[in-house]
Amino acid sequence: MKRWIFLLALVSVLILGCAQQTETPTTPEATTTVAEVQEVTIVTGGSAGTYYPIGGAMAKAITDYAPGIKATAVTSGASVVNARKVGNLEAEFGLMQNDVAYYAYNGIEMFKDAKVDKLRGVATLYPEIIQIVTLKESRIKTIYDLKGKRVAVGAPGSGTAVDALQILNAAGIDESNTDIRYLDFKEVSDSLKDRTIDAGFIVAGIPTAAVSDIAAVRDVAIVEVPDEIYQKLKEDYPFYTQVSIPAGTYKGVDEDVKTVAVLAMLATNADLPEDLVYEVTKAIFEHRDVLEAAHKRAADITLETALEGMPIPLHPGAEKYYKEKGLI
């Protein structure tokens, strides 16, 4: 009997000792937790373009001011590539033209075989102006004067080419009555210098280096897109806005010229959490100084114009922020 009592006592001591060894001390270090950081990627464009510095500044504003979010901007093939990457969640955010976003969301033009219906809007940013460049010696004044001429419309499959053909068609111009050529911006510049085309479309912020390059050796002019063409375009394509290229933008362009523009925009994926997109939108617009320090184009990024030309549904997170600011 005494032997059993001794064994029970020994077991009790062993159990108590184990319990004391495994007990976790209550200290400030043991109870402190580290907040989880959500990493997001912003796809931009080539390192020599506008999207990359703007995207980099957005990433800095988000990382510095959006709680629990770390953003990284990466180079990419720009609008068309970015729409696909965001739609597939290869990236959480992407910069792109608003017309390309419209095509992607609706599954038309270059997206007719690969609709991107998960694409959602965050904000429109600044105008990318459709500049129809010619030489003064051509005496081409308005878009109607392009009929029967040699007109470059952008690289094959590009957003510029789609825009150019839409604008030309609104004026009754197509390949049946005009010499349409598919050239990129550099080819447009070289061809105008060599006088092997009469006009070319360039879609970019102003001033554009390709146009300034022509103006350095030839007397350039910008072709007008009149009001009625803009109104006709707006009926079918909600992403166009009307703008003027100010006098003096290019050497020899001494008067304002009416044209149209698409807009650079920031898009995301519908599956991203509402709170995350809300914080990203807030960080961008409440710390615009970070963007303006990176590139002069950012001066056109304002809360007041963030919904102008928005061609696709807003993400609920962005919508929440705009409601707070009284824009919706």
Buried (B, 14 or more C-beta within 10 A) or exposed (E): EEEEEEEEEEEEEEEEEEEEEEEEEEEEEEEEEEEEEBEBBBBBBEEEBBBBBBBBBBBBBBBEBBEEBEBBBBBBEBBBBBBBBBBEEBBBBBBBBBBBBBBBBBEEBBBEEEBBEBBBBBBBBBBBBBBBBBBEEBEBEBBBBBBEBBBBBBBEEBBBBBBBBBBBEBBEBEEEEBEBBBBBBEBBBBBBBEEEBBBBBBBBBBBBEBBBBBBEEBEBBBBBBEEEBBEBBBEEBBBBBBBBBEEEBBBEBEEBBBBBBBBBBBBBBBEBEEBBBBBBBBBBBBBBEBBBEBBEBBEBBBBEBBBBBBBBEBBBBBBBBBEEBEEE
